Amino acid sequence: MILKLATESKILQKAYSDDEDAPSLGTRIFFNSKDGSVKGGILWGYDVKGTESDKTKTVVYKDKIPIVNQSFVEAIKDAGDYYLYPAYTLLAKVVPDIMFKVNDRSLKLKTENKDFTDKTFKRIFRLLKKRKLSLEEAYKKYTKSVVDFYIKKGFLEIENNVEPLVKVEDIDMKISNTEHFLKRLNIEIITGDYKQKIKDMLMGPFQSLVVVPSKHMFDGLRDIFEDAVFLKSPNTVLEARLCYESAMKEDRVFVSTPFGLGLPFYNLKNVVLIDDMYSEGYKSKKEPYLDFRRLAYYVAKHYGANLYLVSLTLSINDYFLYKEKKAKHIHISVKLPHIKIVEKKDRSFLIDNETLEIIKQHIDKNILFYVNKSGYSYAYCERCNALDTCVYCESYTTYFKSLNTIKCTRCKKVNQEGVCSRCGGPLKTLGAGLEQYKEYIISMFGNRENFSFDTKEKEDAYDVVFAFSLENLLFAPELSAREVYHHKLWSLALKAKELFVLETTQVDKYALESILKNNQFIFLEDELNRRRLNNDPPFTKAILVEMGKEIYNLYKELSEEDFFYVSKPRYFYERGEKRFKLLIKVKNTANIKRLGRLLKSYKNYKIHVGIESFL
C-alpha cells in the first residue's frame, strides 16, 4: 500500500506499507528517508498507482489511532482551496513540529572503553549502563556543549526511538457524541463584557475549544474557567501526550493558542475565538500565509460545532455578517470612563498645555501613558526631505536614544552607519516616540512610581490613561487602518477606571463620536459604506501577490481576465532584494481558482488572501 504523507518540509512524501489494513487519515507515520534517518509525516491520502521504486524507498511505522481528526483534515483542504495553496503545506504549518519528529532521542554508548580518564564521561558511562538517558535530559544534566563534544569525538551517539505518540491502551476513549451536530453552521458574535457570557454557555457534558491569540491571555481566563485544560503548542513528547490524550478522552473546556484547532476532539460542540481580528497571533506572515480565523470557521463547520467570535468591539467583517443576517450578535454593555479628547493644534509643543493641566490634576493617581510609537523618534534626512527607510523591508526606521541606535522595528535590522539609506546624508530626529514622551513627562513631574509608560497594551487597569500618537494608525498602508484605530480607542479607554484622555492631531469624526456616545454602530456603518463605495472587502476579495520582475507578465495576463481590479506592480525590498507586489480585488462571484491556475506557471511567489466575510 502506498501512503501519501504531509511532512514537516511541506511536501508530499510517498511511503510503502505492507500492512493490509489501511490506517485512517490523520494518522502519524514514521518512515526511513533516503539519507537513512527516521522522519515523520501525517497520512494525507493513498496512491493506488505506486511504482516499484516507491515500495523499496521507505519502511513505515505508524500510530494505531489518528493523531489529527478527520474533520480537521477536511478543514485544511477547504482552507487550501481558499488560500490557493496545496492544503498539505497548511497542515505542516499548523500542526506542532513534534508531530513530524521521532518521539524520543536518547544517548547510546559508542565505545566500551572503561579506562577512559575523563571524569564526566565516566559518570555518563556508568549511567548509560544502568538505564536510557534522553538527549534532552543529558543536555540539562551535563550541558549541551559537553554532550555534543563526546558525540563529535565518537564516544556517544544519538539513538532514535520510534514509538506512538499516544498509545491506545493508555486512553479510555469515549464514543463520539454526534447528537449536537448541526446541519447549518451556527455563528454568534459576542462583543463587550463577554467573560461571564462565554463561561455560562460553555458549561455542559461536551467539549469546547477557546482559542486565544497568544499565551499571555491565559492568565486572564484562568479565573473564568477554573476547571479548564490550558494547552500551549507542545515542544516535547510529554507536552504533546498531555495535549492529545486530553482531547481524546475528556469532556472539558480547552483553552489553547491556535494550534489547538488541530487536536483530535471527539465531542467538540463549541469553538470560541477571543480578540482575534486585531491580533497578529492569528495572522501567520510566514509562508504560506494563513489566517487562523478562517481555519476555525472550517473546523467548526466540519465538526458541526457552534462558532463564537468574541471581542471587545465588532469588526467590519463581523458587522457585515450581522447585517446580512448570517450571524447573530449579542452585545454585553460595558461601562466607559469619562472621556476627554484634546485636539492638538500647535505641533511645536510635544504635549498640549490642556493635557499637562489634566496630568497635574491627577498627579497622585495610577496613570498609564500609552504612546503608539516606540523609541525616541523617527530618523529624518534633510537632504532627501524624507524619513529614513530600512534597506531590507522599506519600513521607516526608528532612533532609540537609550541605545544610541537607529533600527527597523519591523525586521529588527540596525542601521550600522547611522546615515540615510538613500543618499548617505546625516540623520536627524523627527516626531516623538515613547522615550521622548517619557523623558519630557519625567522632566515636568519627576520620576514617580505611579507613572507607567508603554507602547503595548497589557491586562492591567489604571485610574487614568493618556494616549498619544494614536493617529499614526490612521496613516498605516492597510485596509483595516481605521478599524484598528477604532478598536484601539475602545480597548485603551476600558483600561481606565476614571478618565481616558486622547491627545490627537487628526480627528476621525465617526470613530471619536462612536466612543463618546458609547455606540460602535456609528463608526461601523460609516466604514462599511466607505468600503462599499471603494469595492473593498467584505464586498470583494483582496489578494496580494509578491514576486520578482516576472510579475509584469502576470499583470498583463490578469488585465485580460474578468477580475474586478488589478493594481500596477509596485516595488519593495525584502531582505535587501528588490521585489514587486500586485493587489488584486476579485468579485465574490468570480472563480478564484482561475487565478490559481495562472499562478502555477510562475515560481518563487508569495500570496496573501485578505480577511473577508465567511459566507
Sequence and secondary structure as in RCSB ss.txt:
>XXXX:A:sequence
MILKLATESKILQKAYSDDEDAPSLGTRIFFNSKDGSVKGGILWGYDVKGTESDKTKTVVYKDKIPIVNQSFVEA
IKDAGDYYLYPAYTLLAKVVPDIMFKVNDRSLKLKTENKDFTDKTFKRIFRLLKKRKLSLEEAYKKYTKSVVDFY
IKKGFLEIENNVEPLVKVEDIDMKISNTEHFLKRLNIEIITGDYKQKIKDMLMGPFQSLVVVPSKHMFDGLRDIF
EDAVFLKSPNTVLEARLCYESAMKEDRVFVSTPFGLGLPFYNLKNVVLIDDMYSEGYKSKKEPYLDFRRLAYYVA
KHYGANLYLVSLTLSINDYFLYKEKKAKHIHISVKLPHIKIVEKKDRSFLIDNETLEIIKQHIDKNILFYVNKSG
YSYAYCERCNALDTCVYCESYTTYFKSLNTIKCTRCKKVNQEGVCSRCGGPLKTLGAGLEQYKEYIISMFGNREN
FSFDTKEKEDAYDVVFAFSLENLLFAPELSAREVYHHKLWSLALKAKELFVLETTQVDKYALESILKNNQFIFLE
DELNRRRLNNDPPFTKAILVEMGKEIYNLYKELSEEDFFYVSKPRYFYERGEKRFKLLIKVKNTANIKRLGRLLK
SYKNYKIHVGIESFL
>XXXX:A:secstr
 EEEEEETTSSEEEEE   SS   TTEEEEEE TTS EEEEEEEEEETT  HHHHHH  EEEEEEESS HHHHHH
HHHHHHHHTS HHHHHHHHS GGGGS SEEEEEES   TT   HHHHHHHHHHHHS EEHHHHHHHH HHHHHHH
HHTTSEEEEEE   SS GGG        TT  SS  EEEEEES HHHHHHHT SSSEEEEE SSGGGHHHHHTT 
TT EEE    SHHHHHHHHHHHHH  SEEEE GGGGGS  SSEEEEEEES TT GGGEE SSS EEHHHHHHHHH
HHHT EEEEEESS  HHHHHHHHTTSSEEEEE     EEEEEE   TTSSS HHHHHHHHHTTTS EEEEESS S
SEEEEETTTTEE B TTT  BEEEETTTTEEEETTT  B SS B TTT  BEEEES  HHHHHHHHHHHH   TT
EEEESS  S  EEEEEEESGGGGGGSSSTTHHHHHHHHHHHHHTTEEEEEEEEESS  HHHHHHHHTT THHHHH
HHHHHHHHHT TTSEEEEEEEESTTHHHHHHHHHTTT SEE   EEEEETTEEEEEEEEEEETTS HHHHHHHHT
T  S EEEE      
